[in-house]
Amino acid sequence: PSHSLQAKQNIVTCKDTLCGSLHWPGNHPCETPDEQCDYEVQYADHGSSMGVLVKDSFPLRFINGSIVGPRLTF
């Protein structure tokens, strides 16, 4: 992946277990543990996706008025 892709907030770093599990069984090459976690995926239809893993929360309001804010990584 290109290092020109720079997420500014909520980045997943190389030391995060999510980054390690994405690159399992190999090691993700990082210069420092605090570096962003890049990814590249090749699909069976020969398409691909590349980018930077980020975490964010999505507040959801239920009809009873309660709110939850699950943290998702994408």
N, CA, C and O of each residue as an XYZ file, in Angstrom:
296
protein
N       0.810     -1.197      0.000
C       0.000      0.000      0.000
C       0.853      1.260      0.000
O       1.974      1.265      0.509
N       0.329      2.292     -0.557
C       1.047      3.556     -0.638
C       1.043      4.263      0.706
O       0.018      4.316      1.386
N       2.176      4.797      1.080
C       2.245      5.548      2.325
C       1.752      6.975      2.150
O       1.799      7.762      3.095
N       1.279      7.324      0.958
C       0.713      8.653      0.746
C      -0.713      8.737      1.282
O      -1.276      9.827      1.380
N      -1.300      7.590      1.631
C      -2.635      7.578      2.222
C      -2.492      7.826      3.713
O      -2.034      6.939      4.434
N      -2.860      8.979      4.190
C      -2.649      9.341      5.579
C      -3.973      9.673      6.256
O      -4.575     10.707      5.964
N      -4.431      8.806      7.156
C      -5.616      9.100      7.943
C      -5.212     10.084      9.031
O      -4.148      9.926      9.631
N      -6.016     11.075      9.296
C      -5.646     12.109     10.247
C      -6.137     11.827     11.662
O      -5.520     12.280     12.626
N      -7.220     11.098     11.804
C      -7.782     10.832     13.122
C      -8.183      9.377     13.208
O      -8.464      8.732     12.198
N      -8.207      8.867     14.429
C      -8.725      7.533     14.704
C      -8.011      6.424     13.942
O      -8.622      5.405     13.624
N      -6.731      6.606     13.645
C      -6.034      5.567     12.900
C      -5.790      4.350     13.776
O      -5.640      4.460     14.993
N      -5.755      3.198     13.142
C      -5.321      1.972     13.797
C      -3.816      1.899     13.573
O      -3.356      1.980     12.434
N      -3.045      1.748     14.646
C      -1.597      1.709     14.514
C      -1.108      0.279     14.312
O      -1.848     -0.682     14.521
N       0.136      0.160     13.907
C       0.739     -1.153     13.662
C       0.783     -2.011     14.916
O       0.735     -3.237     14.827
N       0.875     -1.377     16.095
C       0.958     -2.157     17.336
C      -0.410     -2.688     17.775
O      -0.479     -3.527     18.673
N      -1.495     -2.217     17.161
C      -2.847     -2.664     17.512
C      -3.046     -4.111     17.078
O      -2.614     -4.501     15.994
N      -3.694     -4.901     17.915
C      -3.934     -6.313     17.583
C      -4.801     -6.461     16.336
O      -4.696     -7.472     15.642
N      -5.655     -5.480     16.030
C      -6.449     -5.537     14.800
C      -5.556     -5.514     13.566
O      -5.819     -6.220     12.593
N      -4.520     -4.720     13.605
C      -3.590     -4.664     12.479
C      -2.863     -6.001     12.356
O      -2.704     -6.528     11.255
N      -2.428     -6.540     13.476
C      -1.740     -7.823     13.451
C      -2.617     -8.935     12.915
O      -2.148     -9.783     12.155
N      -3.892     -8.943     13.303
C      -4.789    -10.004     12.834
C      -5.111     -9.846     11.344
O      -5.351    -10.839     10.656
N      -5.118     -8.626     10.849
C      -5.353     -8.389      9.425
C      -4.228     -8.971      8.581
O      -4.465     -9.486      7.489
N      -3.010     -8.889      9.089
C      -1.838     -9.326      8.334
C      -1.381    -10.730      8.719
O      -0.324    -11.172      8.270
N      -2.151    -11.436      9.537
C      -1.808    -12.793      9.956
C      -1.816    -13.722      8.763
O      -2.684    -13.519      7.914
N      -0.976    -14.696      8.592
C       0.034    -15.162      9.536
C       1.366    -14.440      9.413
O       2.268    -14.707     10.206
N       1.525    -13.544      8.460
C       2.784    -12.815      8.317
C       2.816    -11.596      9.206
O       1.835    -11.289      9.884
N       3.911    -10.913      9.209
C       4.039     -9.679      9.976
C       3.868     -8.493      9.046
O       4.353     -8.501      7.915
N       3.182     -7.481      9.528
C       3.013     -6.253      8.755
C       4.288     -5.432      8.905
O       4.680     -5.114     10.028
N       4.938     -5.084      7.812
C       6.188     -4.332      7.929
C       5.928     -2.882      8.346
O       5.342     -2.105      7.592
N       6.361     -2.539      9.528
C       6.193     -1.175     10.048
C       7.545     -0.657     10.509
O       8.336     -1.388     11.106
N       7.797      0.604     10.225
C       9.038      1.212     10.691
C       8.960      1.516     12.180
O       9.954      1.389     12.894
N       7.766      1.924     12.657
C       7.567      2.192     14.084
C       6.220      1.620     14.504
O       5.323      1.506     13.669
N       6.051      1.251     15.790
C       4.781      0.696     16.261
C       3.612      1.674     16.153
O       2.456      1.253     16.095
N       3.905      2.974     16.127
C       2.838      3.975     16.071
C       2.461      4.358     14.645
O       1.628      5.239     14.433
N       3.073      3.697     13.672
C       2.763      3.956     12.262
C       1.349      3.468     11.948
O       0.859      2.540     12.592
N       0.699      4.078     10.978
C      -0.652      3.676     10.574
C      -0.646      2.270     10.002
O       0.364      1.812      9.468
N      -1.779      1.587     10.115
C      -1.921      0.225      9.605
C      -2.517      0.280      8.202
O      -3.717      0.498      8.036
N      -1.673      0.080      7.201
C      -2.124      0.034      5.809
C      -2.629     -1.365      5.493
O      -2.213     -2.339      6.121
N      -3.521     -1.462      4.525
C      -3.984     -2.776      4.089
C      -4.139     -2.786      2.578
O      -4.310     -1.744      1.944
N      -4.077     -3.972      2.025
C      -4.391     -4.183      0.619
C      -5.046     -5.550      0.506
O      -4.518     -6.539      1.015
N      -6.203     -5.612     -0.163
C      -6.958     -6.846     -0.300
C      -7.188     -7.112     -1.779
O      -7.578     -6.213     -2.524
N      -6.947     -8.344     -2.203
C      -7.231     -8.775     -3.564
C      -8.453     -9.689     -3.504
O      -8.476    -10.641     -2.724
N      -9.464     -9.410     -4.318
C     -10.687    -10.203     -4.332
C     -10.654    -11.245     -5.449
O      -9.874    -11.129     -6.395
N     -11.496    -12.249     -5.331
C     -11.538    -13.338     -6.312
C     -11.883    -12.834     -7.710
O     -11.469    -13.435     -8.701
N     -12.641    -11.728     -7.802
C     -13.008    -11.203     -9.117
C     -11.924    -10.297     -9.715
O     -12.155     -9.602    -10.704
N     -10.742    -10.319     -9.097
C      -9.571     -9.549     -9.509
C      -9.676     -8.065     -9.168
O      -8.830     -7.274     -9.585
N     -10.692     -7.686     -8.423
C     -10.766     -6.330     -7.890
C      -9.864     -6.229     -6.670
O      -9.347     -7.237     -6.188
N      -9.679     -5.038     -6.180
C      -8.840     -4.862     -5.000
C      -9.267     -3.622     -4.226
O     -10.013     -2.778     -4.724
N      -8.779     -3.540     -3.010
C      -9.017     -2.389     -2.152
C      -7.743     -2.142     -1.366
O      -7.086     -3.088     -0.931
N      -7.396     -0.897     -1.186
C      -6.241     -0.557     -0.353
C      -6.557      0.719      0.405
O      -7.311      1.573     -0.063
N      -5.964      0.830      1.584
C      -6.204      2.018      2.380
C      -5.581      1.923      3.747
O      -4.621      1.182      3.960
N      -6.132      2.675      4.668
C      -5.652      2.768      6.035
C      -6.788      2.365      6.956
O      -7.910      2.847      6.801
N      -6.515      1.480      7.921
C      -7.554      1.106      8.886
C      -7.798      2.250      9.853
O      -6.858      2.859     10.364
N      -9.069      2.534     10.099
C      -9.461      3.548     11.072
C     -10.574      3.002     11.957
O     -11.306      2.090     11.574
N     -10.683      3.586     13.157
C     -11.772      3.250     14.079
C     -12.678      4.466     14.184
O     -12.217      5.607     14.148
N     -13.961      4.207     14.314
C     -14.909      5.300     14.504
C     -16.105      4.759     15.259
O     -16.317      3.547     15.315
N     -16.879      5.646     15.834
C     -18.097      5.213     16.524
C     -19.300      5.742     15.762
O     -19.243      6.796     15.129
N     -20.386      4.991     15.836
C     -21.608      5.338     15.137
C     -22.752      5.339     16.140
O     -23.310      4.282     16.436
N     -23.114      6.510     16.669
C     -24.216      6.554     17.633
C     -25.527      6.118     16.985
O     -25.911      6.607     15.923
N     -26.185      5.202     17.640
C     -27.478      4.704     17.165
C     -28.517      4.934     18.249
O     -28.307      4.552     19.400
N     -29.634      5.553     17.894
C     -30.723      5.795     18.847
C     -31.834      4.790     18.585
O     -32.344      4.678     17.470
N     -32.198      4.062     19.631
C     -33.282      3.083     19.524
C     -34.629      3.765     19.755
O     -34.677      4.879     20.276
N     -35.708      3.111     19.375
C     -37.031      3.718     19.510
C     -37.407      3.944     20.973
O     -38.292      4.750     21.259
N     -36.745      3.241     21.912
C     -37.025      3.485     23.333
C     -36.219      4.664     23.876
O     -36.326      4.976     25.062
N     -35.410      5.330     23.036
C     -34.659      6.510     23.438
C     -33.226      6.232     23.854
O     -32.435      7.167     23.974
N     -32.869      4.983     24.076
C     -31.499      4.684     24.473
C     -30.565      4.829     23.276
O     -30.967      4.662     22.124
N     -29.320      5.140     23.579
C     -28.315      5.356     22.547
C     -27.124      4.441     22.823
O     -26.671      4.314     23.960
N     -26.636      3.817     21.780
C     -25.394      3.049     21.868
C     -24.436      3.607     20.821
O     -24.861      4.137     19.795
N     -23.164      3.483     21.085
C     -22.158      3.993     20.152
C     -21.099      2.946     19.890
O     -19.984      3.069     20.395
N     -21.412      1.913     19.111
C     -20.424      0.876     18.855
C     -19.219      1.448     18.101
O     -19.362      2.287     17.211
N     -18.026      0.970     18.482
C     -16.804      1.350     17.771
C     -16.562      0.318     16.681
O     -16.520     -0.884     16.945
N     -16.405      0.791     15.470
C     -16.182     -0.096     14.323
C     -14.842      0.246     13.691
O     -14.386      1.389     13.732
N     -14.225     -0.767     13.108
C     -12.980     -0.565     12.374
C     -13.254     -0.868     10.917
O     -13.840     -1.895     10.574
N     -12.820      0.044     10.069
C     -13.010     -0.172      8.632
C     -11.856      0.465      7.880
O     -11.811      0.404      6.651
